Amino acid sequence: MLNRLGNRMKKASFKILKEQAADKVNRIVTIIENKHNEIKLRLEEDEDLKFLDELSIEDLEPLIAILKSEQNQRIDVVYQRINAITDKIINREDKLNTDDIKALVSFIKSEIHLLGGNTLVNLGRGNQGVTYKEIVKDVCKRIGINKSRLQNQEDIEVLENFFFEVFQEQFDKLRAKYATKDKDITSDEIEDKLFKQYTNGAIQTLIPTNLTGPAWRKTLRIVLIVRKLRRRKII
């Protein structure tokens, strides 16, 4: 009799513990899902990339080209779609489909967020990425911008300019180098050469050892292009 009662009590206790464990797991899952949804909403409403919505396909192509170099199959499909749309615009074969453009811009934003997430090693973020502002801030920190300059700084143009100051310094050095050789070279050509040096990890003063990964090199270039597009939009 006592043995049967003891067994029943054990089973009841085990059931309670099992229910408590399941409840705890469910609460943890809910917290994680809510956190991921919060991150997703924050990324979808990224104010610092909203201006991309107003740009043309031609303006966006440099960003697509960088993202495409990630050898992402989804990017390849979208890139083919861009070429098809661009051909239609140039040849005036058809009116621009605004829904296509919106989907394309949304895709570009999400890929920038995810690429930035890869460079920041976003553990616990569910591979959803980070905001553009977080990306720029982290880039600034890693290239040696004084933390006091970054503290409480939320203006994206100021943050982009912090990074551009370092880039401009390298740009001017390279331009001076070609000037001494009496070579005719345009600003765009110098910029292209700098990008190639980033890709090869040749500019060690700008890209320390911890910045030479493929994702970082693309992130650096994206920040430069986004800044250029933003300034062009403002002007």
C-alpha positions in Angstrom: 0.0 0.0 0.0 2.7 2.4 1.0 4.8 1.4 -2.0 1.9 2.2 -4.4 1.3 5.5 -2.7 5.0 6.3 -3.0 5.0 5.5 -6.6 2.0 7.7 -7.2 3.7 10.6 -5.4 6.8 10.1 -7.5 4.8 10.1 -10.7 2.9 13.2 -9.6 6.1 15.0 -8.7 7.7 14.0 -12.0 4.7 15.3 -13.9 4.8 18.6 -12.0 8.6 18.9 -12.7 8.0 18.1 -16.4 5.3 20.7 -16.7 7.4 23.3 -14.9 10.3 22.5 -17.3 8.1 22.7 -20.3 6.7 26.0 -19.1 10.2 27.4 -18.5 11.2 26.3 -22.0 8.1 27.9 -23.5 8.8 31.2 -21.7 12.4 31.2 -23.0 11.2 30.5 -26.5 8.7 33.3 -26.3 11.3 35.8 -25.0 13.7 34.8 -27.9 10.9 35.1 -30.5 9.9 38.5 -29.1 13.5 39.7 -29.2 13.9 38.5 -32.8 10.7 40.2 -33.8 11.9 43.4 -32.1 15.2 43.3 -34.0 13.3 42.5 -37.2 11.0 45.5 -36.7 14.0 47.8 -35.9 15.8 46.7 -39.0 12.7 47.2 -41.2 12.4 50.7 -39.9 16.1 51.6 -40.2 15.8 55.4 -40.6 19.4 55.7 -41.8 18.7 53.7 -45.0 15.3 55.0 -45.8 16.7 57.4 -48.4 17.6 54.4 -50.6 13.8 54.1 -51.3 14.1 57.3 -53.4 17.0 56.3 -55.5 17.0 55.0 -59.0 18.1 51.5 -60.2 21.3 53.0 -61.6 22.1 54.6 -58.3 21.7 51.3 -56.5 23.8 49.2 -58.8 27.1 49.8 -57.0 25.6 48.3 -53.8 24.1 45.3 -55.7 27.5 44.7 -57.3 29.2 44.5 -53.9 26.5 42.2 -52.4 26.6 40.1 -55.5 30.3 39.4 -55.0 29.3 37.5 -51.8 28.3 34.7 -54.3 24.8 34.6 -52.9 22.4 32.8 -55.1 19.6 35.0 -54.1 21.7 38.1 -55.1 22.4 36.5 -58.5 18.7 36.2 -59.2 18.0 39.8 -58.1 21.0 41.0 -60.1 19.6 39.4 -63.3 16.3 41.1 -62.5 18.0 44.5 -62.2 19.7 44.1 -65.5 16.4 43.2 -67.1 14.7 46.2 -65.6 17.5 48.5 -66.5 17.4 47.3 -70.1 13.7 48.1 -70.2 14.4 51.6 -68.9 17.2 52.3 -71.4 15.2 50.9 -74.3 11.9 52.4 -73.1 10.3 49.1 -73.6 8.1 49.3 -70.6 7.2 51.5 -67.6 9.1 51.0 -64.4 7.4 48.6 -62.0 7.4 50.4 -58.6 6.6 47.2 -56.8 9.8 45.6 -58.2 11.9 48.6 -57.1 10.4 48.5 -53.6 11.1 44.8 -53.2 14.6 45.3 -54.6 15.4 48.1 -52.1 14.1 46.1 -49.2 16.3 43.2 -50.3 19.4 45.5 -50.5 18.7 46.8 -47.0 18.3 43.4 -45.5 21.5 42.1 -47.2 23.4 45.2 -45.8 22.1 44.4 -42.3 23.0 40.7 -42.6 26.5 41.5 -44.0 27.1 43.9 -41.1 25.8 41.2 -38.8 28.4 38.8 -40.1 31.2 41.2 -39.5 30.0 42.0 -36.0 29.5 38.3 -35.1 26.0 38.7 -33.9 25.6 35.9 -31.4 22.0 35.8 -30.0 20.7 38.0 -32.8 19.3 35.0 -34.7 21.3 36.0 -37.8 18.9 38.9 -38.4 21.7 41.4 -38.6 22.2 44.9 -37.2 21.2 48.4 -38.1 23.3 50.5 -40.4 24.2 52.9 -37.6 25.6 50.0 -35.6 27.6 48.9 -38.6 29.1 52.4 -39.1 29.9 52.8 -35.4 31.7 49.5 -35.2 33.7 50.3 -38.4 34.7 53.6 -36.8 35.8 51.8 -33.6 37.8 49.2 -35.5 39.7 51.7 -37.6 40.8 53.6 -34.5 38.3 56.5 -34.2 38.5 57.8 -30.6 35.7 56.4 -28.5 35.0 59.8 -27.0 34.1 61.1 -30.5 31.6 58.2 -30.9 30.1 58.4 -27.5 26.4 59.5 -27.6 26.8 60.3 -31.3 23.6 59.3 -33.2 23.9 61.5 -36.3 24.6 59.1 -39.1 26.2 61.7 -41.3 28.7 62.6 -38.6 29.5 59.0 -38.0 30.0 58.4 -41.8 32.2 61.5 -41.9 34.4 60.1 -39.1 35.1 57.1 -41.2 35.5 59.1 -44.4 38.2 61.2 -42.8 40.4 58.1 -42.6 39.5 57.1 -46.1 40.2 60.7 -47.4 43.6 60.6 -45.8 44.5 57.4 -47.7 42.9 58.9 -50.9 45.1 62.0 -50.7 48.2 60.0 -50.2 47.5 57.9 -53.2 46.7 60.9 -55.3 49.9 62.6 -54.3 51.8 59.4 -55.2 50.5 59.5 -58.8 51.0 63.2 -59.0 54.7 62.8 -58.5 54.8 60.3 -61.3 53.2 62.8 -63.7 50.4 60.4 -64.3 46.9 61.6 -65.4 44.4 59.9 -63.1 40.8 60.8 -62.1 39.3 60.8 -58.7 37.1 57.8 -59.6 40.2 55.9 -60.7 42.0 56.7 -57.5 39.0 55.5 -55.5 38.8 52.3 -57.5 42.5 51.7 -56.8 41.8 52.2 -53.1 39.0 49.7 -53.2 41.3 47.2 -54.8 43.9 47.8 -52.1 41.2 47.2 -49.5 40.3 43.9 -51.2 43.9 42.8 -51.1 44.4 44.0 -47.5 47.2 46.3 -48.7 46.3 49.3 -46.6 47.3 48.1 -43.2 47.0 51.5 -41.6 43.3 51.6 -42.5 42.5 48.0 -42.3 44.2 46.3 -39.3 44.6 42.5 -39.2 41.1 42.1 -37.7 39.5 44.0 -40.7 40.9 42.0 -43.6 38.1 39.4 -43.8 35.9 39.4 -46.9 32.8 40.6 -45.0 34.7 43.5 -43.5 36.2 44.6 -46.8 32.7 44.7 -48.3 31.3 46.5 -45.3 33.9 49.2 -45.6 33.1 49.7 -49.2 29.3 49.7 -48.6 29.7 52.5 -45.9 31.7 54.6 -48.4 29.1 54.1 -51.2 26.1 54.7 -48.9 27.7 57.9 -47.7 28.3 59.0 -51.3 24.6 58.2 -52.2 23.3 60.1 -49.1 25.3 63.2 -49.9 24.2 63.1 -53.6 20.6 62.9 -52.4 21.0 65.8 -50.0 22.7 68.0 -52.7 
